[in-house]
Amino acid sequence: MIFIQFYKTNNFLSKVIISGHSGKKGSSIPCAAISYLVQSISSYSAAKGIALAKDDGKVYNIDLVKLKKFSDDMYEFLIFSLELIARDYSKDIKLEFLEENNGT
């Protein structure tokens, strides 16, 4: 199961944390779609001097505040795309929207 947790602060989404895996390693369509999406956005922003993601190999954390400041369109595209993938692969992905509490 892939877990996507959006955290909300001050009426907008402030970060997204992605963890877990679905299916057989190397052949999971939802994992590949999510990986490509977040790595592309993170790599592009890093190339422009904006570091907004942390990846420890198990958990991928994206600072949506930085992304929104960098590009409102990319912010909206990332959220929309993750919601769309989660909708299409609802058996493989659990999507949650949570309130951020003291930066956690």
URDA-V47568 format. One record per helix or strand of 2 or more residues. SS is the DSSP state (alpha for helix, beta for strand). FROM is the first residue (numbers start at 1). LEN is the number of residues. Records with the same first field share a line. If there is no record, write none. Layout:
BEGIN
SS=FROM-LEN ; FROM-LEN
END
This chain:
BEGIN
beta=2-8 ; 12-9 ; 53-3 ; 59-5 ; 93-7
alpha=29-19 ; 64-7 ; 72-17
END
